[in-house]
Amino acid sequence: MEISPRARSVAILSLIASRFAYAFNWYDVGPVQVQIAQGYHTGLAEVSWALVLFLMGVGLFQIPAGLLAHRWGPRTVSLWGLGLMGLSVVGGALSPWFPLFLAMRFLVGVGAALFFSPAIALIAQYYPNTGRGFAVGIFNGAFNMGAGVAVFAAAVLVGYIGWEWTLIAGGILILALVAENLFTLPTLPEPSHASSEMARDAREVLSSGALWALALGLVGFWTVSFAVPQYLVPFLESARGFAAPSAGALDLVMVMTAFVGGPIGGVLVERTRHPRWLLVVPTLVVAALTAAISLSPTLLLWPLAVGFGVLNGVVFAVLYVAVTRMPHFRRGSLALAIGLVNGVQVFLGSLLLLVGAYFFFGAGAYVAGWYYLGAVAAVTLALLAWGSALPERPAAAAGRRGPTGDPGTGPDSPA
């Protein structure tokens, strides 16, 4: 079934808006942790479990999200995920007991997992031939836009409407987009899979050396991309004497410039025969920039933040487009493949983050912390060598072409 260019454009705009709101609800808890602690008469250490449980929900349910998308289709599952996310955000903000609040934040993470990989699989369906790289790049870059807005908006809103309504506002935004997506996301026919077929496809994905190479090789990069924006502001304020607005502005630049890198990476990966180098080189540069944070003069921190942000967007876009271009997975397996990669990175990356927080950042040893993160990104990158089956540019796979001439559109392909 072919959808019109106009319907495709409306659909991708809806998904981009949803990705923005999704990211907003990732980052809006951080700026209001003090107020949450006061509201529940508990400490900041206890409130930090809201972040940990959220990431656990995100990481643990990536693979189940892929399996559900295989059975029910990516459109249905992504909408389920957004709905669960929005309802859990609102439910958590209205929770009278702190343990219930924590449980709701875990469910927010589960909803986020159900949305992410099925949404990318849906984009691959909407763009079976050309334009997929740019669309995935913009979609992924919208995460950084939402994160940047959340950090500032939550910090401002909490002083006017309190932490509960600050979180509720994000939940309402997601629920409004669920209703909008119901009307704007085209419904494509989904193949029916027997249990035996689903089991076979799951084994194929979970045993793929190329996928595990992508997942493990970029675990360190994922850790850096999440940790550096979290710890940059306290480092700048305590070690460099930055005022809070200046430190926040630098952090905002670092987060939001990834929106520029997303479409750049998406376009480049569709035009190169060797996407591995679009992962290796930018990741090594990001590792070097991270290690250099403590050594950089103040004026150089601004271009460092821009370079870090742009390359961060490039790598994530290349990563997810590369997965969609693997021609040996069946169409229904794509969400599971993306879920495997993202789930491994979130789960293991969170553990690496906890190590850094315990030994370095929590103790105020920022210089050693930046070196640790840079080393983690560079060392784990060596595992990409395992992925000898990483996809070549479509033209290099002429023997696997589908009926449209694109190797990504054959009957057993992800598109």
Salt bridges, closest charged atoms under 4 A:
GLU2 OE2 - ARG8 NH2 3.43
GLU197 OE1 - HIS193 ND1 3.89
ASP201 OD2 - HIS70 NE2 2.84
ASP201 OD1 - ARG200 NH2 3.19
ASP201 OD2 - ARG330 NE 3.20
GLU270 OE2 - ARG325 NH2 3.05
GLU392 OE1 - HIS274 ND1 3.69
ASP406 OD2 - ARG325 NH1 3.32
ASP412 OD1 - ARG330 NH1 3.53
